[in-house]
């Protein structure tokens, strides 16, 4: 009988099954392992992925609910923001990864040895829910923190997206913690956080206080300086109204649109 070196999952909600390393790439509240995903009944080459597992608790399908909900909202807001950028010469667009959930199938036969040699306490179980995401290539950078701090020379556009989410949500929340990679055409982000008035987006959601802290540290650029800010009275409008924000040419008629 052959020993199994990697962990494996059942078919995910998007039709992938995955094998991933028993040595985690990252250890924290969430363990992240490198893996490959195969499409069910497909001849396509396997896709390089990462697999996320809760580090200190057994993950069920409901446990990942907030993570998936925040990602879904971020992708919804990325589309109109990219349309807005189309009226500017800002350059890159924004994209958020789509996580897919799967259930563990089998554990690595080397799990006990891996836990000893690499000193981590997680015990994987075969009915545990995990999240599979496309593995990003390039330098992984946090462009905008949950506190609103922008710490990279390329942070202006991601920070404008955060501010855009506040306006387009009807000042109900701000999407932040924008981390990922950048190439010439787009930023690709994973694991965003939402601070909301309703405080319904998990432990990372710091509510109205989180929104206030974000804007205490946020620095507007020409991309977002006319967006609504806390303390301003927002007139009623439909979320994701295509007429907001104003077109770049209206905000800045002296700037030439390329």
Backbone torsions as a table, in degrees:
resi	resn	phi	psi	omega
1	UNK	NA	127.1	-178.4
2	UNK	-79.9	140.9	176.6
3	UNK	-80.0	146.8	-179.5
4	UNK	-99.3	118.4	-175.6
5	UNK	-78.0	-34.7	-173.6
6	UNK	-109.1	161.5	167.1
7	UNK	-77.6	159.3	177.2
8	UNK	-143.0	158.7	179.7
9	UNK	-118.8	163.3	167.3
10	UNK	-75.9	178.9	179.6
11	UNK	-62.3	131.2	-179.4
12	UNK	-78.7	175.1	179.6
13	UNK	-66.0	-17.1	177.7
14	UNK	-103.1	9.1	175.0
15	UNK	87.5	18.2	177.0
16	UNK	-105.4	148.6	163.6
17	UNK	-120.3	153.2	-164.9
18	UNK	-137.4	142.7	167.8
19	UNK	-113.8	134.9	179.4
20	UNK	-142.1	155.8	-172.7
21	UNK	-66.5	147.4	178.2
22	UNK	-80.9	-16.6	174.3
23	UNK	-88.4	117.6	-178.4
24	UNK	-72.3	144.0	175.5
25	UNK	-75.2	-31.2	-177.9
26	UNK	-138.9	140.0	178.0
27	UNK	-122.7	125.1	178.4
28	UNK	-170.1	-144.6	173.8
29	UNK	-62.6	-29.9	176.0
30	UNK	-121.8	131.0	173.5
31	UNK	-90.1	137.8	-178.4
32	UNK	-123.1	125.4	179.3
33	UNK	-120.7	145.5	176.1
34	UNK	-77.2	145.9	178.8
35	UNK	-160.4	-176.4	174.5
36	UNK	-130.4	143.4	-179.5
37	UNK	-118.2	138.7	179.9
38	UNK	-115.3	139.8	177.7
39	UNK	-84.2	133.6	-179.9
40	UNK	-61.1	132.0	178.6
41	UNK	51.7	49.1	179.2
42	UNK	-137.8	147.3	178.4
43	UNK	-95.4	3.9	-178.4
44	UNK	-68.1	153.3	178.0
45	UNK	-63.9	149.6	178.7
46	UNK	-62.5	151.6	-178.3
47	UNK	-101.7	134.7	175.8
48	UNK	-72.6	127.8	-175.4
49	UNK	-136.7	170.0	164.6
50	UNK	-118.2	151.3	178.6
51	UNK	-120.0	126.8	-178.0
52	UNK	-105.1	132.1	-179.5
53	UNK	-133.5	137.6	176.7
54	UNK	-62.1	133.9	-173.3
55	UNK	-77.3	-34.6	-169.9
56	UNK	-124.3	14.3	178.4
57	UNK	-151.0	160.5	176.0
58	UNK	-79.1	121.5	-177.1
59	UNK	-87.4	121.8	172.3
60	UNK	-103.6	175.0	-179.2
61	UNK	-62.6	-34.6	179.2
62	UNK	-73.2	-28.1	-178.4
63	UNK	-62.3	-32.9	-179.6
64	UNK	-87.6	3.8	-174.1
65	UNK	-58.7	-46.6	-179.3
66	UNK	-65.3	-40.2	-179.5
67	UNK	-58.9	-45.2	-179.3
68	UNK	-71.5	-37.8	-179.5
69	UNK	-64.0	-42.7	179.2
70	UNK	-64.6	-43.1	178.2
71	UNK	-62.0	-39.4	179.3
72	UNK	-63.4	-44.7	179.0
73	UNK	-64.3	-41.4	179.3
74	UNK	-60.2	-40.9	178.7
75	UNK	-67.2	-35.7	177.0
76	UNK	-61.9	-40.2	-177.4
77	UNK	-81.0	-21.3	179.7
78	UNK	-64.4	-37.8	-176.7
79	UNK	-61.9	-53.4	178.7
80	UNK	-66.8	-30.6	176.9
81	UNK	-65.2	-41.8	177.6
82	UNK	-64.3	-34.5	175.4
83	UNK	-64.1	-41.5	176.0
84	UNK	-61.1	-44.1	179.5
85	UNK	-62.0	-26.7	178.5
86	UNK	-63.0	-18.1	177.7
87	UNK	-91.8	2.3	-178.1
88	UNK	-121.0	176.2	171.6
89	UNK	-106.1	31.9	-174.8
90	UNK	-68.4	-26.6	175.7
91	UNK	99.9	-109.9	-171.4
92	UNK	-62.1	150.2	172.5
93	UNK	-97.1	179.8	178.0
94	UNK	-120.5	147.3	178.7
95	UNK	-143.3	146.5	175.8
96	UNK	-120.1	137.4	179.0
97	UNK	-63.4	150.7	176.6
98	UNK	-102.6	106.4	179.0
99	UNK	-75.8	145.4	174.0
100	UNK	-125.9	139.8	-174.9
101	UNK	-93.9	144.7	175.1
102	UNK	-144.2	162.7	178.4
103	UNK	-106.9	136.5	177.5
104	UNK	-57.6	139.3	176.9
105	UNK	-104.3	-64.9	-179.0
106	UNK	-130.4	152.5	177.7
107	UNK	-97.8	155.4	173.1
108	UNK	-64.2	140.9	176.5
109	UNK	-71.7	-9.1	-178.5
110	UNK	-104.1	14.2	-174.8
111	UNK	-59.7	-43.1	-178.5
112	UNK	-61.8	-42.6	-179.7
113	UNK	-69.3	-38.3	-180.0
114	UNK	-62.9	-41.4	-179.6
115	UNK	-64.3	-34.9	-179.4
116	UNK	-73.8	-49.7	-174.1
117	UNK	-74.2	-31.2	-177.0
118	UNK	-106.5	5.2	168.3
119	UNK	54.2	56.4	170.1
120	UNK	-132.0	151.7	-167.9
121	UNK	-97.7	-6.2	-175.4
122	UNK	-63.6	132.6	171.6
123	UNK	-112.1	112.9	180.0
124	UNK	-74.9	140.4	177.1
125	UNK	-120.1	153.1	-169.8
126	UNK	-78.7	-6.8	176.4
127	UNK	-111.5	18.1	-175.7
128	UNK	-83.7	142.6	176.4
129	UNK	-86.0	135.6	177.7
130	UNK	-128.2	166.1	177.2
131	UNK	-117.9	133.5	179.1
132	UNK	-108.6	131.9	176.3
133	UNK	-136.1	151.2	175.2
134	UNK	-58.4	135.5	179.1
135	UNK	-77.5	128.1	-178.4
136	UNK	-84.5	142.7	179.0
137	UNK	-109.1	136.4	-179.4
138	UNK	117.5	-176.1	-179.2
139	UNK	-74.1	122.0	-179.6
140	UNK	-85.9	119.7	-172.1
141	UNK	-131.9	141.4	168.9
142	UNK	-90.3	112.8	-176.6
143	UNK	-87.9	-37.1	179.2
144	UNK	-137.7	123.0	-178.7
145	UNK	-80.6	170.7	177.2
146	UNK	-63.9	-21.5	180.0
147	UNK	-87.7	-1.9	-179.1
148	UNK	93.0	-8.2	179.7
149	UNK	-67.9	130.8	175.4
150	UNK	-109.7	119.6	-168.0
151	UNK	-119.6	14.4	-177.8
152	UNK	-130.4	150.3	-178.3
153	UNK	-63.5	-17.7	178.7
154	UNK	-102.4	18.6	-173.4
155	UNK	-80.8	-13.3	-172.6
156	UNK	-59.6	-45.9	-177.7
157	UNK	-69.5	-46.8	174.6
158	UNK	-57.8	-38.8	179.0
159	UNK	-64.7	-36.0	176.9
160	UNK	-65.1	-35.6	175.7
161	UNK	-61.6	-43.1	178.8
162	UNK	-57.3	-48.1	-179.4
163	UNK	-63.8	-39.9	177.4
164	UNK	-58.2	-41.5	-178.4
165	UNK	-64.4	-33.1	178.3
166	UNK	-66.4	-46.2	179.7
167	UNK	-65.8	-47.7	-173.1
168	UNK	-75.1	-15.1	175.0
169	UNK	-86.2	3.4	-175.0
170	UNK	72.5	36.0	-178.2
171	UNK	56.7	33.6	179.4
172	UNK	-94.9	-25.2	179.3
173	UNK	-161.6	167.7	174.0
174	UNK	-131.6	133.0	176.6
175	UNK	-91.8	127.5	-176.3
176	UNK	-143.5	-160.3	-175.3
177	UNK	55.7	52.7	-177.3
178	UNK	-85.8	106.5	-177.8
179	UNK	-132.1	143.7	-178.4
180	UNK	162.6	-145.2	-176.4
181	UNK	-126.6	162.7	-178.8
182	UNK	-132.9	136.8	168.2
183	UNK	-127.2	-168.1	-175.1
184	UNK	-66.8	-26.1	-172.7
185	UNK	-100.8	-27.1	-174.0
186	UNK	-163.4	159.3	165.5
187	UNK	-95.2	137.4	174.7
188	UNK	-119.5	119.0	-173.5
189	UNK	-112.6	156.4	174.4
190	UNK	-140.0	157.3	173.4
191	UNK	56.4	50.2	175.2
192	UNK	-70.0	165.6	178.2
193	UNK	-125.2	146.2	174.9
194	UNK	-119.4	128.2	165.9
195	UNK	-99.0	124.7	-174.4
196	UNK	-131.2	153.2	175.0
197	UNK	-60.3	-35.4	-176.9
198	UNK	-81.3	-15.7	-178.2
199	UNK	53.7	51.1	-175.3
200	UNK	-115.9	15.2	-174.5
201	UNK	-117.1	40.3	172.2
202	UNK	88.2	-173.3	-173.8
203	UNK	-65.8	-27.5	-178.8
204	UNK	-76.7	-14.9	-179.4
205	UNK	-77.0	108.9	-177.1
206	UNK	-96.7	13.6	171.2
207	UNK	67.2	-152.0	-178.7
208	UNK	-60.8	-34.8	178.2
209	UNK	-64.9	-39.7	177.9
210	UNK	-64.1	-39.2	177.3
211	UNK	-64.1	-45.6	-179.9
212	UNK	-61.1	-43.5	179.2
213	UNK	-63.3	-41.3	179.3
214	UNK	-56.3	-49.7	-175.1
215	UNK	-76.0	-18.8	171.4
216	UNK	-64.2	-30.6	-175.7
217	UNK	-106.1	-12.1	-179.3
218	UNK	-74.1	136.2	176.5
219	UNK	-114.5	117.9	-179.3
220	UNK	-73.9	147.2	170.0
221	UNK	-117.7	-175.4	179.2
222	UNK	-61.2	-18.4	-179.9
223	UNK	-73.8	-24.0	-173.4
224	UNK	-138.2	6.6	-171.9
225	UNK	-66.5	-19.5	178.8
226	UNK	-100.6	5.6	176.2
227	UNK	-72.5	159.8	177.7
228	UNK	-64.5	140.5	178.4
229	UNK	-122.9	157.1	176.4
230	UNK	-54.7	138.5	-178.8
231	UNK	97.6	-17.8	175.3
232	UNK	-90.0	146.2	178.4
233	UNK	-83.7	118.1	-178.2
234	UNK	-91.4	125.3	174.8
235	UNK	-71.2	154.6	-175.5
236	UNK	-66.9	137.3	174.6
237	UNK	-156.6	160.5	179.4
238	UNK	-78.5	133.7	177.9
239	UNK	-54.6	139.6	-179.4
240	UNK	63.5	28.0	175.8
241	UNK	-58.7	126.0	-173.2
242	UNK	-68.4	-14.6	178.4
243	UNK	-85.0	-1.1	179.8
244	UNK	-125.1	139.0	-2.6
245	UNK	-76.7	169.2	179.6
246	UNK	-58.0	151.6	179.8
247	UNK	-61.2	147.3	-179.1
248	UNK	-54.4	-41.3	-177.2
249	UNK	-66.4	-26.8	178.2
250	UNK	-79.9	-41.3	179.7
251	UNK	-66.5	-40.6	-173.2
252	UNK	-133.5	74.0	-176.2
253	UNK	-64.2	-19.1	-179.4
254	UNK	-83.9	-6.6	179.6
255	UNK	-98.2	132.0	-177.4
256	UNK	-80.9	130.6	177.8
257	UNK	-88.4	123.3	-178.3
258	UNK	-87.1	NA	NA
